[in-house]
Amino acid sequence: MRKVQFVNGEYYHIYNQTIEEVPLFKTEENYLKFLKNLKDFNNKSFYEERKNIIATKGFKELGSFLGKMEKVVSILSYSLISNHFHFILKQLTDGGISKFMHKLGVSYTNYSNKIHKRRGPLFQGAFRAIHIDNNDYLLWLCGYINGNVEIHKAGEAKNYKWSSFKHLLGLEESEILDDTNIILSQFDNQEKFENFVKTVINESRKRKDLEKYLLESLN
């Protein structure tokens, strides 16, 4: 049983990484598939229900059906990097985070195993979760997640395609994120938010007392 109990209206840091030496993403198509799943599984739909709609009406009708369904989580930030992911999620309905992450994990593991011709688990067990219990941690974590690729020296955060940073900076639209005003409203403008993320990146890379927050390493 999880130590963290998910409560509606509360925010959580959700993260996981793959088993040793197995990449989570190999191609751009893999990233796009994962992002699509973030959108498509954020609802109360069931597998059989989705399967029946595809069989009888097709994928276009499925998309319309899913778009009208109640969301189970709000996705505030995300980062997808080679062998791991990070989210900030707010639970909206009872069991929302657990159901969302189960559908996401099972679906992507099946997809990845099929296209990469492998078997077995993809992730290092169940996803990990930390309750975000104060505003300072929420802000810092948002900076950490959106700067994650740069913290690992794997790219420039502002130009990275597979995180929420560009959306938060107003550089592109997103069908995945909502509830972002809780972060952006605390900064006078997006330039100050960008500078805050840069500060988190620099501090995360140089301060020894933050090493415990570097929750993953790149393979």
N, C-alpha and C positions, 0 to 999 in steps of 0.2 A: 504494500500500500504506500502511496506517495506521502512524503512528509508535508508537501505543499498541497493544500486544499484550495481548489479554484472557486472563487466567489464572484458572482455577477457584479459588474461595475468596477472590478479591480484589474490592475495591470500586472502582466507577468512577462518576464524574460524567458523565452523558449528557445532552446538551442540543441543541436546534436551534430555529430560528425560520423563519418563512415568508419567501417572496420579498417584495419591497417592496410594501407597501400591500395585501397579501392577508391577511385575517384567518384565523387558525387555527380560531377559534370565533366564530360569530355568534349562536347560540341556546343555550339550556340543553340542548336535544336533542343539539347537537354535543358539548358537554362530556360528557354521559352516554354517548354513543356511544364517545368516546375512552376513557373509564374502563372501559367494558365490554370494549373491545379489549385493554386492559391485562391484564384477567383472562383473557379467552378465548385470547389468543395466547401466554400464558406456559406453553408445553408443547411437546412434540415432534410435534404433529399436522401433517399436510400438507393443502394445499388440497383435493386430490381426495378425500382421506379424509373431510374435513368435508362436502364437497359431497354425497358418497354417503350419509352418515348423514342429512343434511337431506332428501334426496330420498326415502329409504326409510322413515325413522323419525320425522323431524320435529325441530324445534328443542329440544324438551324432552329427547329422547334425546341430542342433541348435547351439551347442557349437562352431562348426567350423565357422558357419555363423557369430556369435557374435564376434568371435575373429578377424575377418577381418574388422569389422566396425570401423569407426572413433570414438575415445573417445571424450566425452563431457567435462570431467574434468580430471585433474591430482590429484591423491591422494598422498599427501606428508606424512601424518601421520594419525593414527587413534588409538582410544582406546575404547573398549567396556567393560562396567562394570555394572553388575547387573541391574541397572535401568536407565542408561544413556549412551550416546556415545559422542565422540568428533572426529572431522576431521579437517585437514588442506587441503583445496581444492584450486586448481587453475582452474579458468574457461577457457576452450579452445574454446568453440563455443557460439554463442549468445543464452542466456537462458539455458546454459548447467547445471549450478548448480541447478536451479529451477526444470528443467525437471528430472535430476538425483535424486534429493531428493524426488520429488513427486512419482516417480516409486518405489524408495526404501521404502518410508514410507507406501504407499498403499499396496504394496506386502507383506511387513513383518507384517503389522497389520492384514491383511487377514489370513496369515499363523498362526500367534500367536493366533488369536481368534479361529481358527478352531481346532488347536491341544489342546488348553487349555479350549475349550468349553465355550467361553465368547463372549460378544457382545460389540459393542461400540468402542469409540476411545481408542487408546493405549497411545498416546503421549499428552503432555500438549500443545496442539495447534500446530501451524506451527513451523518448526525448526527455531532456532535463528542463526543469522549471524553477525559477526563482520569483518569489513575490516582490513586486516593486512597491515598497511600503512608504516611500516619501518622495517628494518632488525633486530633491537634489539628485537622488539616484535615478529617477526617471530621465532627467535632463542629461546626466552624465552618460547613462546607458544609450540614449538616443545618439549622442555624439560618438560613442564607442562603436555602435553598430554601423552607423553611416560612414564612419572613417575606418572601418575594419580592414578593408583592402590595403589602405595606406599604412596602417599600423603594422601589417605583415609585410610591408614593402613589396607588395604584389601589383601595385598600380596606383594611380592617382584617384583619390576618392571622388573628386568633383566630376571626373570624366568616366567613372566606372558605370557600366551599363546595368549591372545586376544588383543594385541596391536602390533604396528609396531616396537617396540623397538628391538626385536631380529633381525629383518631384518636390521635395521640401524646399529646394532653392527656386522653385517656380520655372524650371527649365524644360519640364515636360509634364504631360498629364499622366494620371494613373487611374486605372479601374480597380486597383487592388486596395489602395490606402483610403482610410478615413480617420476621423477623430484627430487629425494632425494639428488642429488649432490649439490643442492643449499644450503643445510644444511651441509653435510659432508665435502664439500670442504673448509669450514671455520675452520676446526679442523685439526691438524697435523696428527692425527690418530684416530681410533675409541675408543681407551682408553680415550683420552682427551674428546671426545664427551660424553662417559659414565660418566666421572667425572663431566662434565657440567650438565648433567641430574640430577646427585646426588645433586649437588648444588641447582638446581631449586627445587627439592623435599624438601630439608631441609629448604630453604628459604620460600617456600610456606606454610610449616607447622608451622613456628614460627613467621613470620612477620605479625603483625596486619594490616599493610598497604596493604597487598596483599589479605586480606580476600574478597575483592570485586571480585577477580578473581576466587575464589572458587565457581564456577558457579552452582554447584549442591551438593546435599547431598545424602548419601546412605540411603535407607530405611532400 
